Amino acid sequence: MGSSQASGYAECVGEGLCSLEVAIQAHLQSNCFPPVTPKLVPACVEAIQACEDEDYDRPVILPNGESTTAGYMVERLHLDAFVQYEEE
């Protein structure tokens, strides 16, 4: 759902037009149904950073105190467009 919009938000981040946090918040509010609370933005950033480090099993603490893995969070919230993988 909304993968082209997510890619567009990620492109804006890459071009310096907006911060990662702003882009994720817009993505969560407009590309997810029902919209996801902006309180998850810091956890999303943490999950994206973990996936960029290829640490998909890194625990990410959610605002409600529960935890999930970075990879699961990126997959479920369709954040893959924001992950900048290293070119080999």
N, C-alpha and C positions, 0 to 999 in steps of 0.2 A: 504494500500500500504506500503510494507516494514516493517510490524510490527515486524517480527523476527529480522530485522536489528536494529530497534529502541530498541528492548529488549536487543540486543547485546551491543549497545552503552550505555544503562542504566546500564548494568552489568559492563562494563568497569569503569563507574563512581563509582559504588558501591565498586569495587575492588581497587579503587585509581589509575587506569591506565591512566585516563585522567580527566580533569575537566568537570563539568556539561556544561559549556559554549562551550567547544570544541566539546563535544558529540552532543549538540543541533545543533551547526553549521553544523556538518557532516550530521546529520539527515535531516536538512532543505535543504541541498544541494544535497543529494543523494537519499532521500526517498520521496521527494515531487516533483510533476511535475505540472507545471514548478517549477524549484528550487526556493526556497524562500530566499529573501535577508537576509544576515547575520545581517543586522541592527535590525532585530527582536529578536535577541538572548536575550538581556536584558529583553524585554517584555515577552519572553517565560519563562525565569527564574522566573520572578515575578508571572506569571500565574501558574506555577508549584507550587511555594510556597503557593499561595492562595489556590489552590486545596488541598495541603497537610494539610492546616488548615481547610479544608471543607468549604471554603468561595468561592463557585463557582460563585457567583454574584459580587465579588470584581471587580471594574473597573480597567482595565489595559490600560495605555496610550501607543498608538502605535507611532512609529517614525514620522508619518505624522501629529501627534497631535490629531487624532481621538481616540476614546476609544471603548473598547469591554469588555466583561466579561471574567474572568479567565477561567471559564468552557467552554465557547464557543471557546476560543483560543486553549485550550488543545484538545478539540474535533476536531476542524477543521484542526489543524496542526499535529494531531496524536501523541501528546506528553504524552499520558497516561502511556506509559512505564516508563517515568521518574518520575512519581508521586509516592512517597513513602508513602503509606497509613499506618496509625497506626494500629497495630494488637490489637484487644481487647481481 
